[in-house]
Amino acid sequence: MAAGRIQTDGRLLADMVAQSAEVLAFTGAGISTECGVPDFRSPDSAWKRHPPIPFDAFLASQDARLEAWRRKFAMDDLYAGAQPGRGHAALARLHAAGKMPALITQNIDGLHQRSGIADANVIELHGNGTYAHCLDCGGRHELQTVRAGIGATGAPPSCACGGMVKSATVSFGQPMPRAAMLRARSATLSCDLFIVIGSSLLVQPAASFPLLAKENGARLVLVNREATPLDAAADLILRGDIGDLLDPLWRHSGSRPQASEKTPL
């Protein structure tokens, strides 16, 4: 990787966006940390204290299901007040301007939807942690109802159909959502600029999409605090605070917001 490709000025990315016909963003935990949502890999991450229960254990044991829900609610309580940050807002403006039809995310916090991007245009590879669903019929269950039920009965939730109810996230050992993976592939092959934001690119198969975009002729930009396995393939690498680096995108997506529109940290 040539040293010149590693930059700290987000205006270079803004210029690439302006030159592109279709942008696709691929976001990881790093875009949400300024919002108070912990990432998974930091040494002091709250996920280390409340690690997710593997899918096979969840299925096998009622005690494991109860513990999974205890850990889920403990994590939810840590970032219950999280609001979309500057990075989410910048991407929402790109989407509203028609520059970015959809985005791919590894995150489960729902902050892209809360920033104004319709749920149908957010491709969630690892599911969504803001609600639960039945593993049999797929029916949606609200977390407030699930939590109240566990408190009242001391038993893990079940659906009216008899199926197990689980957070609508993809746990370790659980199959990746086929529809989301197919949509992500289609979006990847359609873009001419693929921007990775706040992802270590260590989790497969999700991390295969940036390389697929590059192989298909798209330019690849990595916006991250640390090195990734795909640095050598990138056309541009931006190091630094993600909110600061994405801030220049405002000038390519409408008028710049007033200070009050920036999310308090």
DASUL-V880849 format. One record per backbone hydrogen bond with DSSP energy under -0.5 kcal/mol. CO is the residue of the C=O (numbers start at 1). NH is the residue of the N-H. If there is no record, write none. Layout:
co:CO nh:NH
co:CO nh:NH
This chain:
co:2 nh:5
co:3 nh:6
co:5 nh:7
co:5 nh:237
co:7 nh:239
co:8 nh:10
co:9 nh:12
co:10 nh:14
co:11 nh:15
co:12 nh:16
co:13 nh:17
co:14 nh:18
co:15 nh:19
co:16 nh:20
co:17 nh:20
co:22 nh:192
co:22 nh:193
co:24 nh:195
co:25 nh:104
co:26 nh:197
co:27 nh:106
co:28 nh:31
co:29 nh:32
co:29 nh:33
co:32 nh:35
co:32 nh:37
co:33 nh:36
co:36 nh:38
co:39 nh:47
co:42 nh:45
co:45 nh:48
co:45 nh:49
co:46 nh:49
co:46 nh:50
co:54 nh:58
co:55 nh:59
co:56 nh:60
co:57 nh:61
co:61 nh:65
co:62 nh:66
co:63 nh:67
co:64 nh:68
co:65 nh:69
co:66 nh:70
co:67 nh:71
co:68 nh:72
co:69 nh:73
co:70 nh:74
co:71 nh:75
co:72 nh:76
co:73 nh:77
co:74 nh:78
co:75 nh:78
co:75 nh:79
co:76 nh:79
co:77 nh:80
co:79 nh:82
co:85 nh:89
co:86 nh:90
co:87 nh:91
co:88 nh:92
co:89 nh:93
co:90 nh:94
co:91 nh:95
co:92 nh:96
co:93 nh:97
co:94 nh:99
co:94 nh:100
co:95 nh:98
co:99 nh:23
co:102 nh:25
co:103 nh:123
co:104 nh:27
co:105 nh:125
co:105 nh:126
co:108 nh:129
co:110 nh:114
co:111 nh:115
co:112 nh:117
co:113 nh:116
co:116 nh:118
co:118 nh:121
co:119 nh:122
co:121 nh:103
co:121 nh:123
co:122 nh:124
co:123 nh:105
co:123 nh:125
co:124 nh:127
co:125 nh:177
co:126 nh:170
co:128 nh:131
co:131 nh:168
co:132 nh:141
co:133 nh:166
co:134 nh:138
co:139 nh:134
co:141 nh:132
co:142 nh:146
co:143 nh:147
co:144 nh:148
co:145 nh:149
co:146 nh:150
co:147 nh:151
co:148 nh:152
co:149 nh:153
co:150 nh:154
co:157 nh:165
co:159 nh:162
co:163 nh:159
co:164 nh:135
co:166 nh:133
co:167 nh:169
co:168 nh:128
co:169 nh:171
co:171 nh:174
co:172 nh:55
co:176 nh:178
co:177 nh:181
co:178 nh:182
co:179 nh:183
co:180 nh:184
co:181 nh:185
co:182 nh:186
co:183 nh:187
co:184 nh:188
co:185 nh:189
co:186 nh:190
co:187 nh:191
co:192 nh:219
co:193 nh:24
co:193 nh:195
co:194 nh:196
co:194 nh:221
co:195 nh:26
co:196 nh:223
co:197 nh:28
co:198 nh:30
co:200 nh:229
co:202 nh:204
co:203 nh:207
co:205 nh:208
co:206 nh:209
co:207 nh:211
co:208 nh:212
co:209 nh:213
co:210 nh:214
co:211 nh:215
co:212 nh:216
co:213 nh:218
co:214 nh:217
co:219 nh:194
co:220 nh:235
co:220 nh:236
co:221 nh:196
co:221 nh:223
co:222 nh:224
co:222 nh:238
co:223 nh:198
co:228 nh:231
co:230 nh:233
co:230 nh:234
co:231 nh:234
co:236 nh:222
co:237 nh:7
co:237 nh:239
co:238 nh:224
co:241 nh:245
co:242 nh:246
co:243 nh:247
co:244 nh:248
co:246 nh:249
co:247 nh:250
co:248 nh:251
co:249 nh:252
co:250 nh:253
co:254 nh:253
co:258 nh:261
co:258 nh:262
co:259 nh:262
